[in-house]
Amino acid sequence: MGTNREENPAKPMTAQIFHLGEAIPDFDASLVSSQRADLHLRLEDGTAHCSLWWTVRPPFPGERLGVIGHFAAGSAESGTAILHSALEKLREAGCSLAIGPMDGNTWRRYRVLTERGMEPPFFLEPDNPDCWASAFADAGFSALASYSSTLVADPSQRDERVERTRERLERGGVTIRALNPVTFEDDLRRIYQVSVVSFAGNYLYTELPEAAFLAQYLPYREKIRPELVQIAEHDGEPVGYLFALPDFAEAQRGLPVRTVIGKTLAVLPGRRYGGLGVVLTNLLHGRALELGFARVIHALQHENNDRVRNMSESFGQVMRRYTLYSRRVG
């Protein structure tokens, strides 16, 4: 199929035009260099594009990984066409396994929404046309990892064991406080300290510099409710946090904001902090009710994380599922 192989996105090569679907929004070519992609591909008719990473990529033992990201397609046919071109370029680069969609690493956008459910999209949730899943399937990809979001329609539910866990943690010197808006950036740095340790063993984990981490959160400073961001500390040092914010997508639809999104939960490893994640989640539910919210979403959880998934599903129901795909190259 006709594609543009953009070694330099400012000087695309010409190619035969194939009209395979609807046009998609223009791509910000500056992302290719700023996110250190090796190559950007697009169909000449503007119906699909993607970027490829094979130099800077997540670790994957036993494989030379190629990553397909910045993916967009106006139809299953155009998506399949750009994916076949991507696989050919990854083969030429010596890759043995392709994964996608992922914009280089898991700190950025990744996954395809594959089970939409009845709830509308929530704030900052990755969304995509339903044809994207078909494009990956038609190009020979299969599920590598699955994720879900859970809706807690009644945050007043409580697990009586949580209070005993909280008391044990308090006796051990663990305190929990809300984010301080006066020292917002300092608290983000404390959250970063926990993240790089807690997530180090996560699937496809890639290191992220502190400056890049801060840059992801600073644009949302005015949208964050400090009371919804809980930071756990032990002897003054951060040991866990739960980052949540209101669902501003409800306001964008002209509705009252009644939902809180639990976006990220992280706790340092070790038995000393066992149960802290459940305590932070329980505290979020209570704070949400106190602030006048009626629902909580536990967002984008890896379905192999039994501890987190069981904690969410004990209080709510899965509302959405997402998939990260893979395919052998060659």
CORHU-V149328 format. One line per field, one symbol per residue. phi: phi as a letter, one per 30 degrees, with the letter a starting at -180 (. if undefined). A space follows every 50 residues. Layout:
phi->???
//
This chain:
phi->.dbcccdbedbdddadcbdcaddceecdddddddchddabcadddicaaa cbbbdcaddaeibcdcccbhdaacaddddddddddddddddddidcbcbl dadjaddcdaicdcbdicddeceiddbadddddddddddjdbdcbbbbcc ccdbdddbcdddddddddddddjdcbbdecddceddddddddededddce cddidbdbdeddddddcedcedcdcedcccccbbhicdbaabcbaddddd ddcicddcbccddbbbbddjdecdidddddddddeddededjdcbbccch cddddeddddddddcbbdcabbbccbadck
//
